[in-house]
Amino acid sequence: MPDCIVVGGGVIGMLTARALYKAGMDVMLLERAALGGESSWAGGGIISPLYAWNYADAVNRLAERSKQLYPLLVAELLDETGIDSELLHSGLFVLNNTPVETILTWGQHWGVEIQKIEQRSQVSRIEPATASNVTHGLWLPAIMQIRNPRLVKALKGSFEHLGIACKEHTPVAEILTENNKITGVRSENESFFADKVVLASGAWTAQFGTATREISVQPVKGQMIMFHGEPGLLKTMVLAEGHYVIPRKDGHILAGSTLEKADFDKTVSVSAMTELHQAAVSLVPMLADLPVERQWAGLRPGTEQGIPYICPHPQIEGLFIHAGHYRNGIVLGAASAELMAAVVLEQNTRMDASAYQMNAEH
């Protein structure tokens, strides 16, 4: 019998299981479909919340800690698996309507370098592919990106290398309890027993009867497209009015993303394709000449304030909730898993965990 069962095999669940395993726990992970097949695979991989200055301190604390952890994590995964997650220091150029002084003050508070750009010549040095009418913005040179499908692949390889027990295509149907204490979980065909269970099921977390009333996590669909280009056409990530373009190492360029309340519907639409294509071309005109190779959709686990749950369940001993990261699962994942592991193991935490409790404002 494992010490802990992690329910959910996205990046949050995989990082949590890996952190617990490395801390000495016998862990089993159960995933309803394929590992990393939902929002973990579908996002852009920017290692910063979009417009981070609009987020609560609880989100920024995790984001800044994750920025410290990702280089080490990626190096460990490369050593274990030989798979490069492609952590790149692309920098982020932002066109923004928020008062600049507010953003610069935020940057000073969190130690994030932000340069105020006020001339086209400066813009061209940062990213010459931007439209000629882009004459000012904010440059965040230290912002990184990671290629999330490769991170997912590396985490899968890490599970194999370390021998972490994992069952894909095993949807959990019920959380098992006795006298308000966890005893395990039940899938469609089998029961699995453990004294601790971590629910890390993303947008599906609130579907478990045990947690439905307390957890407010809703699926928010996001659609993206990918252009086929050559390496070096675009140097940096560019963000404007909620849309972004992200250059990959091999020349592919991602453009995203939509925000749609569509329950669990993951179908793609022509209207989203049009919106994303127009937004991307308005930022980087040369994209108009590149073919769109793919369009896809993912379901983000949304909470009202974007603050995730990283906490024990208040009524059920041995049950823990790790969900609700909204658009920032990759961004917050490394630090969030570190904190969740400390909570499960009842260790001292690096940061105040109270903001991530079930009775906190999310």
C-alpha positions, 0 to 999 in steps of 0.5 A: 500500500502506498503512503500517498495517492496523487489523483491527477497526472497533469504537471501539478500532479506529476510535480507533486508526486515527484516531490513527495517521492524524493522526500521519501514517500511511497507514491502512486499517481492515478490519471484519468487519461494520458499523463499531461494530456490536458491543460499542462500540454496545451498552454504557452509555457511562459514562466510568469503570470500574464500581467503579473502586477494584476495578481494577488501576492499569493500568486506572485510569491509562488511565481517568483519561487518557481522562477528560482526552481525551474533551472534546477528542475530542468537540469535534474530532468535532463540528467534523469531522462536526457530530455531537454525541456527547452527552458529559454530566457526569451524575455517578454515585451509587453504592450500595456495600458496600466499606468507604467509607474504602478508596474515599475513599483511592482517590479521593484517590490518583487525584484523583477527587472522592467525597462521602460521602452519609449522609442521605436528604435529601442523596440527594434533592438528588442524585437525587430519583427514587431509591427512598425506602429509598436513604439513603446512598451515594457521589456522584462528581459529575465522572463523565461519560457519552457516548452510544456509538452517537452516538460511533460515528456521529461516528467514522464521519463523521470517517473520511469527513471525513479520508479514512481508508480503510475497508472494512466487511463484510470479515472477515479470515481470515488474518494474513500473515507471512514469516520472522516478519514481517508482510506483510499480511492476507487476507480471504475474497476479497482480500489486503491488504499492509502492514508493520504490522497492529494487531489490534483485533477485540475478542472475536474477536481470539484467533481469529486463528491467529497469536495464539491461544496468547498472547492470552486474550480471551473473549467475555462477553455483556452484555444491556441494556434501554432505557426510553422516558421524557421528558427530566429524569425522571432526572438522574444515573447510579445504580449498585448491585450491578453494575446501573446506570441511565443517563439520556440527553439525549432522555429514554431511560433505559438499564438494564444489564447482565448478565454471561454466559459464552455464547461468541459467542451474542448472543440476548436472554432473558426472564430477563435482561429480568426481572433488569434490569427488577427491578434498575432499578425497585428503584433508580428506582421510577418506571421501573415506569411506563415502557415498555421500548423495546428489549432487546439484547446485546453481546459484551465482550472479557474478560480475567481482570483486565480489563487490555487488551493494548496492545503489539507481538506478541513473535514477529512483527515488525510485528504489534500487539495492541489488545484485551481491554478487557472492560467498559471499551472506551469508558472506556479507548478514548481513552487506549488509542488514544493509547498504541497509536499511540505504540507503533506509531510507536515514540514515547515513551509518556505512561505505562509500557506494560509492564503491557499487554504479552502477558507481563503479568498480564491 
